[in-house]
Structures are given as C-alpha cells and as structure tokens.
Amino acid sequence: MAFLVAPYGAEQVELTSPWQAVAESGGTPRLLSTAPGRVLAVHHHTPGDTFAVDALVGEADPADYDGLVLPGGVANPDHLRLDRAAVAHVHAHCAAGRPVAAICHAAWTLIEADAVRGRTLTSWPSLRTDLVNAGAHWVDEEVHVCHDGPGPLVTSRRPADLPLFEDALVTEFSHATAKQHPR
C-alpha cells in the first residue's frame, strides 16, 4: 500500500493512524514522496516528526501497489498537485481501478489528477467549491466510499473522522487485494 506525501506538511495523524491500520490489517505500507530522505509531518501547522521515504514517486510503479493513501494537511497536497510525477502516480492508481483513500485537503491532489469528475466524495469543507468545480458531487459526511468509477474512492473530512476512514479504507483495500491476488 502506497502512502504519498510531500517532503513537508502532511498532517501527522492522517499519515500515522491509517499507516498503523493498514499494517495491523496485514498490509505493507510504503512511504512515497517527491524527494528522497525523510519527510517532515506537521501537527496542524507545528512541525511534527520525520519519516523515512521508501521510494521516490517518480521512480515508483503504481502497479507495484495494491492501493494509495493520500494524507491531508494544507501544504502537503498543495505541493503534490504541483509535482507532475505525483499527479501522474495518483492518476494511474485511479485509472487502473485500484482503491484510493484521501482525507481532509488531500482531495486537491485528486482534483489535479482529474480523478473526481462524476464521483461523490467528502473533504475538508473549504474544498467543496474546488471539488464541485472539478465535476464532483460533494457530501458532508465523516467518510464516503464512492464506487461510481474505475475503483473505490474512500474520502474523509478531518482527523476526528479517522476511525471511520480507517475502517472503510481497510475494508475496501482488503476487497481489492483479494480480487487482485486470489488464493
């Protein structure tokens, strides 16, 4: 399972909590970024911990991952949506029908990857207009799973919604993994 973050600005709990949920469910989370080394997460706007990057997004093959998680934070998706390799990676996951999960401001990256048109999703409330203008149907829900597209899209609004977000992403990723790798 790929987790994609910028070198700075991913909301730490939106990275670490889903990461732990994926690991506890038997998945293997891998951290992708646009730069090598370590990424610096944040607690809102205060610097948080650093995390080792497993691979550069520009060198990572989306087909090597069963799904993609996009943590939020304001600076994180703002940086990612300006990086061609990051946008292409997100687009490839979505187009291939692999499950994608995005929380909070991460929907900005989905917009840039042209992955929201005709989809229903939720996000941090200030992204509503951006999503609607990009062709999405926005809902104010703790978590929303959209199956109207090539693959499941799991979205959530904020850190307080993490328990439901994690349950939904683990469920969707487990179903997709079982289909991709039947026993």
C-alpha positions as CSV (number, residue, x, y, z in Angstrom):
1,M,0.0,0.0,0.0
2,A,1.5,3.3,-1.1
3,F,1.2,6.4,1.1
4,L,2.1,9.5,-0.9
5,V,3.3,12.7,0.9
6,A,5.3,15.8,0.1
7,P,8.6,16.5,1.9
8,Y,6.8,18.8,4.3
9,G,3.3,19.4,5.5
10,A,1.4,16.1,5.8
11,E,-0.8,16.1,8.8
12,Q,1.0,13.6,11.0
13,V,-2.1,11.8,12.5
14,E,-3.5,11.5,8.9
15,L,-0.3,9.6,8.0
16,T,0.4,7.6,11.1
17,S,-3.0,6.4,12.1
18,P,-4.0,5.0,8.6
19,W,-0.5,3.6,8.3
20,Q,-1.0,1.7,11.5
21,A,-4.4,0.5,10.4
22,V,-3.0,-0.9,7.2
23,A,-0.1,-2.6,9.0
24,E,-2.5,-4.1,11.6
25,S,-4.7,-5.5,8.9
26,G,-1.8,-7.3,7.3
27,G,-0.9,-4.7,4.6
28,T,2.6,-3.4,3.9
29,P,2.6,0.4,3.9
30,R,5.3,2.1,1.9
31,L,6.1,5.8,2.0
32,L,6.5,7.6,-1.3
33,S,7.5,11.2,-1.7
34,T,8.8,13.7,-4.3
35,A,12.2,13.9,-2.6
36,P,14.5,11.3,-1.0
37,G,15.4,11.1,2.6
38,R,12.9,12.0,5.3
39,V,9.6,13.9,5.2
40,L,8.5,16.3,8.0
41,A,4.9,15.9,9.1
42,V,3.0,18.6,11.0
43,H,0.5,18.8,13.8
44,H,-1.7,21.4,12.1
45,H,1.0,24.0,11.4
46,T,3.5,23.0,14.0
47,P,6.4,20.7,12.9
48,G,6.0,17.1,13.9
49,D,8.1,14.0,13.4
50,T,10.1,12.9,10.4
51,F,9.6,9.7,8.5
52,A,11.9,7.8,6.1
53,V,10.9,7.8,2.5
54,D,10.9,4.3,0.9
55,A,10.8,5.4,-2.7
56,L,10.6,8.4,-4.9
57,V,7.1,8.7,-6.5
58,G,8.7,9.5,-9.9
59,E,10.5,6.1,-9.8
60,A,7.7,4.1,-8.2
61,D,5.5,2.0,-10.5
62,P,1.8,2.3,-9.4
63,A,1.3,-1.3,-10.5
64,D,3.5,-2.4,-7.6
65,Y,1.0,-1.2,-5.1
66,D,-2.5,-2.5,-4.2
67,G,-3.8,1.0,-3.4
68,L,-2.9,4.5,-2.5
69,V,-3.5,6.6,0.7
70,L,-3.3,10.4,0.5
71,P,-2.9,12.1,3.9
72,G,-4.0,15.7,4.2
73,G,-2.6,18.8,5.7
74,V,-2.7,22.0,3.8
75,A,0.9,22.2,2.5
76,N,1.1,18.5,1.6
77,P,-1.5,18.3,-1.2
78,D,-0.7,21.8,-2.4
79,H,2.9,20.7,-3.0
80,L,1.9,17.3,-4.6
81,R,-0.5,18.9,-7.0
82,L,2.4,20.9,-8.5
83,D,4.6,17.8,-9.0
84,R,4.0,16.1,-12.3
85,A,5.2,12.7,-11.1
86,A,3.0,12.8,-8.0
87,V,-0.1,13.7,-10.1
88,A,0.7,11.0,-12.7
89,H,1.1,8.4,-9.9
90,V,-2.3,9.4,-8.4
91,H,-3.9,9.4,-11.9
92,A,-2.5,5.9,-12.7
93,H,-3.9,4.4,-9.5
94,C,-7.4,5.9,-10.1
95,A,-7.4,5.0,-13.8
96,A,-6.4,1.4,-13.1
97,G,-9.2,1.0,-10.6
98,R,-7.1,0.5,-7.5
99,P,-8.6,1.8,-4.3
100,V,-7.6,5.3,-3.3
101,A,-8.2,6.9,0.1
102,A,-7.9,10.6,0.7
103,I,-8.5,12.6,3.8
104,C,-9.0,16.3,4.5
105,H,-7.2,18.6,2.0
106,A,-5.8,15.6,0.0
107,A,-8.7,16.0,-2.4
108,W,-6.7,18.8,-4.0
109,T,-4.3,16.2,-5.4
110,L,-7.3,14.1,-6.7
111,I,-8.6,17.2,-8.5
112,E,-5.2,17.8,-10.2
113,A,-5.1,14.1,-11.2
114,D,-8.6,14.5,-12.9
115,A,-9.9,11.8,-10.6
116,V,-13.1,13.4,-9.2
117,R,-15.2,14.1,-12.2
118,G,-18.6,12.2,-11.7
119,R,-17.5,10.9,-8.3
120,T,-19.1,11.6,-4.9
121,L,-16.7,12.4,-2.1
122,T,-16.2,14.4,1.0
123,S,-13.3,16.5,2.2
124,W,-12.4,19.4,4.5
125,P,-15.3,21.8,3.9
126,S,-13.3,24.6,2.3
127,L,-12.6,22.3,-0.7
128,R,-16.3,21.9,-1.5
129,T,-16.3,24.6,-4.3
130,D,-13.0,23.3,-5.8
131,L,-14.4,19.7,-5.9
132,V,-17.8,20.8,-7.4
133,N,-16.0,23.0,-10.0
134,A,-13.9,19.9,-10.9
135,G,-17.1,17.9,-11.6
136,A,-17.5,16.0,-8.3
137,H,-20.6,15.7,-6.1
138,W,-19.6,16.9,-2.6
139,V,-21.2,15.5,0.6
140,D,-20.6,16.4,4.2
141,E,-20.1,13.0,5.8
142,E,-17.4,11.6,8.1
143,V,-16.4,9.1,5.4
144,H,-17.8,8.4,2.0
145,V,-16.9,5.4,-0.2
146,C,-17.7,6.0,-3.9
147,H,-17.9,3.1,-6.3
148,D,-19.0,5.2,-9.3
149,G,-15.8,4.9,-11.2
150,P,-13.0,2.6,-12.1
151,G,-12.2,1.8,-8.4
152,P,-13.2,2.6,-4.9
153,L,-12.6,6.1,-3.7
154,V,-12.6,6.5,0.1
155,T,-12.7,10.1,1.4
156,S,-13.0,11.7,4.8
157,R,-13.1,15.2,6.2
158,R,-10.8,15.6,9.2
159,P,-8.7,13.9,11.8
160,A,-11.7,13.4,14.1
161,D,-13.1,11.1,11.4
162,L,-10.1,8.8,11.3
163,P,-11.6,5.7,12.9
164,L,-14.4,5.5,10.3
165,F,-12.0,6.4,7.5
166,E,-9.6,3.7,8.5
167,D,-12.3,1.1,8.8
168,A,-13.5,2.0,5.3
169,L,-10.1,2.1,3.7
170,V,-9.0,-1.3,5.2
171,T,-12.3,-2.9,4.1
172,E,-12.0,-1.5,0.5
173,F,-8.3,-2.3,0.2
174,S,-8.9,-5.8,1.6
175,H,-11.6,-6.5,-1.0
176,A,-9.5,-5.1,-3.8
177,T,-6.4,-7.1,-2.7
178,A,-8.4,-10.3,-2.6
179,K,-9.6,-9.7,-6.2
180,Q,-6.1,-8.9,-7.4
181,H,-4.4,-11.7,-5.6
182,P,-6.9,-14.6,-5.2
183,R,-5.6,-17.5,-3.2
